[in-house]
Amino acid sequence: MELKDRLKLARKNASLTQAELAQRVGIKQASISEIERGLTRSSGYLIKIAQVCGVDPIWLSEGAGSIDSSTTSLKTMPSDIESNAELLGDLVTWETEDPLDDDDCEVPYYAEVEFAGGNGMTEVIEVASRKLRFSNSTLKAAGVECQNAACARIKGKSMERLILDGAAIGFDRACTSIIDGEIYAFNQDGMLRVKYLYRLPGGLIRIRSENFEEYPDEMISLDQYHQDVRMLGRVFWWSTVRRAPRR
């Protein structure tokens, strides 16, 4: 199934006309029409289109996985500390030589990869060959410069109620100082994590999940934080798709 077919399916499942979808996304109807006719193989608005249609942006953009993001499969890590972010995958639907639109910004992915040998040890790296396109207007609204933005994906249920399993996240690599109660992406001992962070009296750092009933708070010393944690940035955006309620 090509992008044009996935877009038609997503739009019809959402009971939207081309004009209605274009209006909600903030683009011209002709842009939707060109994609659905196969005249355009890329768009800087695929994430927004997926949100409006209520489908998984990964499925819409490249056809991987399910139309419903909540069915995304997980990779379990052998660790006492859960890691709740992973690489989205190759989310580009345009060719690498395709020029950026005036409002497009290429954003890198961060991945959690296993060391050679399969010993269970992991490392967080930027995968230079994998990019996602945001619109500069979206980043500007979030107060983020294009060169400072990056992406990953949530896995697991520790941030649920707010950010669901399988949601894409964007984080600002220029914002690395802890502001109490903000959500951050960080590398902790080679694991990519997304959590609330708080500074506490006595030189302690609280690591909190949204779903704190099932995932209790963790406390680490400031020394441990500086030794074990490499801050990636404050989370400024996430894409969450909920299943339609059963009737």
Solvent accessible surface area in square Angstrom, and as a share of the most:
residue,aa,sasa,rsa
1,M,146,0.65
2,E,107,0.48
3,L,18,0.09
4,K,64,0.27
5,D,51,0.26
6,R,15,0.05
7,L,0,0.00
8,K,73,0.31
9,L,69,0.34
10,A,0,0.00
11,R,28,0.10
12,K,132,0.56
13,N,93,0.48
14,A,32,0.25
15,S,96,0.62
16,L,12,0.06
17,T,72,0.42
18,Q,39,0.17
19,A,51,0.39
20,E,73,0.33
21,L,0,0.00
22,A,3,0.02
23,Q,148,0.66
24,R,147,0.54
25,V,12,0.07
26,G,60,0.58
27,I,31,0.16
28,K,158,0.67
29,Q,89,0.40
30,A,56,0.44
31,S,44,0.28
32,I,0,0.00
33,S,22,0.14
34,E,66,0.30
35,I,3,0.02
36,E,6,0.03
37,R,148,0.54
38,G,37,0.35
39,L,118,0.59
40,T,42,0.24
41,R,139,0.51
42,S,26,0.17
43,S,18,0.11
44,G,9,0.09
45,Y,69,0.26
46,L,11,0.05
47,I,19,0.10
48,K,87,0.37
49,I,0,0.00
50,A,0,0.00
51,Q,68,0.30
52,V,34,0.20
53,C,11,0.07
54,G,42,0.41
55,V,5,0.03
56,D,4,0.02
57,P,9,0.06
58,I,10,0.05
59,W,21,0.07
60,L,0,0.00
61,S,3,0.02
62,E,58,0.26
63,G,34,0.32
64,A,42,0.32
65,G,74,0.71
66,S,40,0.26
67,I,53,0.27
68,D,32,0.17
69,S,5,0.03
70,S,40,0.26
71,T,68,0.40
72,T,30,0.17
73,S,97,0.62
74,L,93,0.46
75,K,97,0.41
76,T,128,0.74
77,M,27,0.12
78,P,110,0.69
79,S,53,0.34
80,D,155,0.80
81,I,57,0.29
82,E,53,0.24
83,S,10,0.06
84,N,1,0.00
85,A,0,0.00
86,E,25,0.11
87,L,39,0.19
88,L,9,0.04
89,G,16,0.15
90,D,63,0.33
91,L,4,0.02
92,V,34,0.20
93,T,29,0.17
94,W,18,0.06
95,E,76,0.34
96,T,131,0.76
97,E,135,0.60
98,D,36,0.19
99,P,111,0.70
100,L,84,0.42
101,D,86,0.45
102,D,153,0.79
103,D,44,0.23
104,D,12,0.06
105,C,2,0.01
106,E,67,0.30
107,V,0,0.00
108,P,10,0.06
109,Y,0,0.00
110,Y,20,0.07
111,A,2,0.02
112,E,14,0.06
113,V,54,0.31
114,E,86,0.38
115,F,83,0.35
116,A,104,0.81
117,G,80,0.77
118,G,55,0.53
119,N,102,0.53
120,G,24,0.23
121,M,112,0.50
122,T,16,0.09
123,E,72,0.32
124,V,6,0.04
125,I,63,0.32
126,E,71,0.32
127,V,29,0.16
128,A,76,0.59
129,S,97,0.63
130,R,81,0.29
131,K,56,0.24
132,L,6,0.03
133,R,11,0.04
134,F,7,0.03
135,S,7,0.05
136,N,54,0.28
137,S,63,0.41
138,T,55,0.32
139,L,2,0.01
140,K,168,0.71
141,A,94,0.73
142,A,35,0.27
143,G,64,0.62
144,V,8,0.05
145,E,104,0.47
146,C,44,0.26
147,Q,128,0.57
148,N,37,0.19
149,A,1,0.00
150,A,0,0.00
151,C,0,0.00
152,A,0,0.00
153,R,23,0.08
154,I,1,0.00
155,K,9,0.04
156,G,18,0.18
157,K,115,0.49
158,S,1,0.01
159,M,0,0.00
160,E,41,0.19
161,R,128,0.47
162,L,60,0.30
163,I,0,0.00
164,L,23,0.12
165,D,18,0.09
166,G,4,0.04
167,A,4,0.03
168,A,2,0.01
169,I,0,0.00
170,G,0,0.00
171,F,0,0.00
172,D,12,0.06
173,R,68,0.25
174,A,68,0.52
175,C,31,0.18
176,T,59,0.34
177,S,86,0.55
178,I,19,0.10
179,I,96,0.49
180,D,83,0.43
181,G,28,0.27
182,E,59,0.27
183,I,12,0.06
184,Y,0,0.00
185,A,0,0.00
186,F,1,0.00
187,N,18,0.09
188,Q,8,0.04
189,D,94,0.49
190,G,11,0.11
191,M,13,0.06
192,L,0,0.00
193,R,0,0.00
194,V,0,0.00
195,K,1,0.01
196,Y,36,0.14
197,L,2,0.01
198,Y,51,0.19
199,R,118,0.43
200,L,43,0.21
201,P,124,0.78
202,G,78,0.75
203,G,34,0.33
204,L,69,0.34
205,I,1,0.01
206,R,60,0.22
207,I,4,0.02
208,R,67,0.25
209,S,5,0.03
210,E,35,0.16
211,N,14,0.07
212,F,87,0.36
213,E,114,0.51
214,E,123,0.55
215,Y,65,0.25
216,P,101,0.63
217,D,45,0.23
218,E,49,0.22
219,M,96,0.43
220,I,19,0.10
221,S,38,0.24
222,L,54,0.27
223,D,112,0.58
224,Q,84,0.37
225,Y,21,0.08
226,H,124,0.55
227,Q,151,0.67
228,D,40,0.21
229,V,18,0.10
230,R,116,0.42
231,M,29,0.13
232,L,6,0.03
233,G,0,0.00
234,R,52,0.19
235,V,6,0.03
236,F,29,0.12
237,W,34,0.12
238,W,81,0.28
239,S,2,0.01
240,T,43,0.25
241,V,9,0.05
242,R,155,0.57
243,R,138,0.50
244,A,89,0.69
245,P,108,0.68
246,R,232,0.85
247,R,271,0.99
